[in-house]
Amino acid sequence: MQKITKLIAGVFCCAMVFSSSAYAVWLSDSQAIMGTSVTVELWADDEPQGQRAMQAVFTEMRRIDKAMNPWDEHSELAAINRQAAIAPVLISDELVQIINKALFYSQLSEGAFDISFASVSRFYNFRAGKKPSEQQRKAMQGAINYRNIQLDENAETLFFSDKRISIDLGGIAKGYAVDQGIALLAKHGITSAIVSAGGDSRILGDKHGKPWVMGIRHPRDKNKHALRIPLADTAISTSGDYERFFMEGDVRHHHIINPKTSYSAPAVQSVSVLANKAIDSDALSTTVFVLGVSKGLALINQLPGIDAIIIDGQGLLHCSDDLLMSQ
């Protein structure tokens, strides 16, 4: 394990500072959207161009949040949860794309990623320190089963074959939104930027011919980084047991639910996944967190162009094969 830790430190722990003289203006703004802090940082040829681009991203993020917030009774997702167990529901092209991707990762991981986890997770209230009762858990555990989510891509309909099912896109929607934000920046002529939504980020271009440096938070100290990673034209998503949680004695109840048990996944503290798109890194960071170190890395090592960094329950670092070989 010490060998892996040293390799990662040698590859990644390199803070860099670059001159901004090659670009006219640096802009950064953060707004509260999708239940988290959305941040846009970019270089623009001039300030009006940059401001227009940033506002386009925030507008798009709000639109996506309005459609995919399960707690907003007027959202498309809330309507699906009310109606899809009664009869097939016509859904938007956008949700067809996202749910299809979610089901792909469910099949790939044999259910470690499952958007029907909401059937139980909706009984959690992390701010209030509330968890499902054992009666609720037993009654709803069987509802967590992605096989009962029937998506018809051609008809663009969704049907739940189990009337108890609720779905939540929290493990994939922010990644999708980040990708949409990057696409909008590119349309506005921006070539160097970062869009972040909570633990999901995607980098557009590089920083004056050098990588951007992204920090992975220390899972037990919010003021420290466990790693700093030089990246360019890459998405990175981090799932951690510190994002939404409460303690009950020595037990940490957090929002990353193991679909097979309906309890919080206990094996690791943090997972970061690197991919070309944030929709993939978002879904896979949750998937690997649930799978744990051994099964999680085995999955990642099968996927071309995907890498992972795991901080296990003891705070030790592990990484996928390609990262070890890149040093």
Sequence and secondary structure as in RCSB ss.txt:
>XXXX:A:sequence
MQKITKLIAGVFCCAMVFSSSAYAVWLSDSQAIMGTSVTVELWADDEPQGQRAMQAVFTEMRRIDKAMNPWDEHS
ELAAINRQAAIAPVLISDELVQIINKALFYSQLSEGAFDISFASVSRFYNFRAGKKPSEQQRKAMQGAINYRNIQ
LDENAETLFFSDKRISIDLGGIAKGYAVDQGIALLAKHGITSAIVSAGGDSRILGDKHGKPWVMGIRHPRDKNKH
ALRIPLADTAISTSGDYERFFMEGDVRHHHIINPKTSYSAPAVQSVSVLANKAIDSDALSTTVFVLGVSKGLALI
NQLPGIDAIIIDGQGLLHCSDDLLMSQ
>XXXX:A:secstr
 HHHHHHHHHHH        TTSSEEEEEEEEETTEEEEEEEEESSHHHHHHHHHHHHHHHHHHHHHH TT TTS
HHHHHHHHTTTS EE  HHHHHHHHHHHHHHHHTTTSS GGGHHHHTT BTTTTB   HHHHHHHGGG  GGGEE
EETTTTEEEESSTT     TTTHHHHHHHHHHHHHHHTT  EEEEEETTEEEEES BTTB EEEEEEETTEEEEE
EEEEEESS EEEEEETTSSEEEETTEEEES B TTTSSB  SEEEEEEEESSHHHHHHHHHHHHHH HHHHHHHH
TTSTT EEEEEETTS EEE HHHHHT 
